């Protein structure tokens, strides 16, 4: 499970998507100004579903990619089959 900003941001996106689906209205425009227009009906539902999918990706996929990236940045090699970082340090790093 992810922690930190990924979890908060992902759950926030999911919540926004659910609200957009139930309201069936999405204000679109520049932040701090009145909305230029509103997406309503099926457009709002599609945007809500897209927000939910993006929230799920951020919550569950981004932390794994960051784990692999930090392993490779540290000079190690990532064993995808065992989900373990094989680094030149004395103790292999393993996170969930």
Contact map, one row per residue, 1 for C-alpha under 8 A:
111000000000000000000000000000000000000000000000000000000001000000000000000000000000000000000001
111101100000000000000000000000000000000000000000000000000011001000000000000000000000000000000001
111111110000000000000000000000000000000000000000000000000000001000000000000000000000000000000000
011111110000000000000000000000000000000000000000000000000000000000000000000000000000000000000000
001111111000000000000000000000000000000000000000000000000000000000000000000000000000000000000000
011111111100000000000000000000000000000000000000000000000110011000000000000000000000000000000000
011111111110000000000000000000000000000000000000000000000110000000000000000000000000000000000000
001111111111000000000000000000000000000000000000000000000000000000000000000000000000000000000000
000011111111100000000000000000000000000000000000000000100110000000000000000000000000000000000000
000001111111110000000000000000000000000000000000000001111110000000000000000000000000000000000000
000000111111111000000000000000000000000000000000000000110010000000000000000000000000000000000000
000000011111111100000000000000000000000000000000000000100000000000000000000000000000000000000000
000000001111111110000000000000000000000000000000001101100000000000000000000000000000000000000000
000000000111111111000000000000000000000000000000001111110000000000000000000000000000000000000000
000000000011111111100000000000000000000000000000000100000000000000000000000000000000000000000000
000000000001111111110000000000000000000000000001001100000000000000000000000000000000000000000000
000000000000111111111000000000000000000000000011111100000000000000000000000000000000000000000000
000000000000011111111100000000000000000000000001100100000000000000000000000000000000000000000000
000000000000001111111110000000000000000000000001000000000000000000000000000000000000000000000000
000000000000000111111111110000000000000000011011000000000000000000000000000000000000000000000000
000000000000000011111111100000000000000000011001100000000000000000000000000000000000000000000000
000000000000000001111111000000000000000000000000000000000000000000000000000000000000000000000000
000000000000000000111111110000000000000000000000000000000000000000000000000000000000000000000000
000000000000000000011111110000000000001111011000000000000000000000000000000000000000000000000000
000000000000000000011011111000000000011110010000000000000000000000000000000000000000000000000000
000000000000000000010011111100000000011100010010000000000000000000000000000000000000000000000000
000000000000000000000000111110000011111000000000000000000000000000000000000000000000000000000000
000000000000000000000000011111000011111000000000000000000000000000000000000000000000000000000000
000000000000000000000000001111101111100000000000000000000000000000000000000000000000000000000000
000000000000000000000000000111111111000000000000000000000000000000000000000000000000000000000000
000000000000000000000000000011111100000000000000000000000000000000000000000000000000000000000000
000000000000000000000000000001111100000000000000000000000000000000000000000000000000000000000000
000000000000000000000000000011111110000000000000000000000000000000000000000000000000000000000000
000000000000000000000000000011111111000000000000000000000000000000000000000000000000000000000000
000000000000000000000000001111001111110000000000000000000000000000000000000000000000000000000000
000000000000000000000000001111000111110000000000000000000000000000000000000000000000000000000000
000000000000000000000000001110000011111000000000000000000000000000000000000000000000000000000000
000000000000000000000000111100000011111100000000000000000000000000000000000000000000000000000000
000000000000000000000001111100000000111110110000000000000000000000000000000000000000000000000000
000000000000000000000001110000000000011111111000000000000000000000000000000000000000000000000000
000000000000000000000001100000000000001111111000000000000000000000000000000000000000000000000000
000000000000000000000001000000000000000111111100000000000000000000000000000000000000000000000000
000000000000000000000000000000000000001111111110000000000000000000000000000000000000000000000000
000000000000000000011001110000000000001111111111000000000000000000000000000000000000000000000000
000000000000000000011001000000000000000111111111100000000000000000000000000000000000000000000000
000000000000000000000000000000000000000001111111110000000000000000000000000000000000000000000000
000000000000000010010000010000000000000000111111111000000000000000000000000000000000000000000000
000000000000000111111000000000000000000000011111111100000000000000000000000000000000000000000000
000000000000000011001000000000000000000000001111111110000000000000000000000000000000000000000000
000000000000000010000000000000000000000000000111111111000000000000000000000000000000000000000000
000000000000110110000000000000000000000000000011111111100000000000000000000000000000000000000000
000000000000111111000000000000000000000000000001111111110000000000000000000000000000000000000000
000000000000010000000000000000000000000000000000111111111000000000000000000000000000000000000000
000000000100110000000000000000000000000000000000011111111100000000000000000000000000000000000000
000000001111110000000000000000000000000000000000001111111110000000000000000000000000000000000000
000000000110010000000000000000000000000000000000000111111111100000000000000000000000000000000000
000000000100000000000000000000000000000000000000000011111111110000000000000000000000000000000000
000001101100000000000000000000000000000000000000000001111111111000000000000000000000000000000000
010001101110000000000000000000000000000000000000000000111111111000000000000000000000000000000000
110000000000000000000000000000000000000000000000000000011111111100000000000000000000000000000000
000000000000000000000000000000000000000000000000000000011111111110000000000000000000000000000000
000001000000000000000000000000000000000000000000000000001111111111000000000000000000000000000000
011001000000000000000000000000000000000000000000000000000111111111100000000000000000000000000000
000000000000000000000000000000000000000000000000000000000001111111110000000000000000000000000001
000000000000000000000000000000000000000000000000000000000000111111111000000000000000000000000000
000000000000000000000000000000000000000000000000000000000000011111111100000000000000000000000000
000000000000000000000000000000000000000000000000000000000000001111111110000000000000000000000010
000000000000000000000000000000000000000000000000000000000000000111111111000001000000100000000000
000000000000000000000000000000000000000000000000000000000000000011111111100000000000000000000000
000000000000000000000000000000000000000000000000000000000000000001111111110000000000000000000000
000000000000000000000000000000000000000000000000000000000000000000111111111111000000111000000000
000000000000000000000000000000000000000000000000000000000000000000011111111111000000000000000000
000000000000000000000000000000000000000000000000000000000000000000001111111100000000000000000000
000000000000000000000000000000000000000000000000000000000000000000000111111100000000001000000000
000000000000000000000000000000000000000000000000000000000000000000000011111110000000001100000000
000000000000000000000000000000000000000000000000000000000000000000000011111111000000111100000000
000000000000000000000000000000000000000000000000000000000000000000000011001111100000111000000000
000000000000000000000000000000000000000000000000000000000000000000010011000111110011110000000000
000000000000000000000000000000000000000000000000000000000000000000000000000011111111110000000000
000000000000000000000000000000000000000000000000000000000000000000000000000001111111000000000000
000000000000000000000000000000000000000000000000000000000000000000000000000000111110000000000000
000000000000000000000000000000000000000000000000000000000000000000000000000000111111000000000000
000000000000000000000000000000000000000000000000000000000000000000000000000001111111100000000100
000000000000000000000000000000000000000000000000000000000000000000000000000001110111110000011110
000000000000000000000000000000000000000000000000000000000000000000010010000111100011111000011100
000000000000000000000000000000000000000000000000000000000000000000000010000111100001111100011000
000000000000000000000000000000000000000000000000000000000000000000000010011110000000111111111000
000000000000000000000000000000000000000000000000000000000000000000000000001100000000011111000000
000000000000000000000000000000000000000000000000000000000000000000000000000000000000001111110000
000000000000000000000000000000000000000000000000000000000000000000000000000000000000001111110000
000000000000000000000000000000000000000000000000000000000000000000000000000000000000001011111000
000000000000000000000000000000000000000000000000000000000000000000000000000000000001111011111100
000000000000000000000000000000000000000000000000000000000000000000000000000000000001111000111110
000000000000000000000000000000000000000000000000000000000000000000000000000000000011100000011111
000000000000000000000000000000000000000000000000000000000000000000100000000000000001000000001111
110000000000000000000000000000000000000000000000000000000000000100000000000000000000000000000111
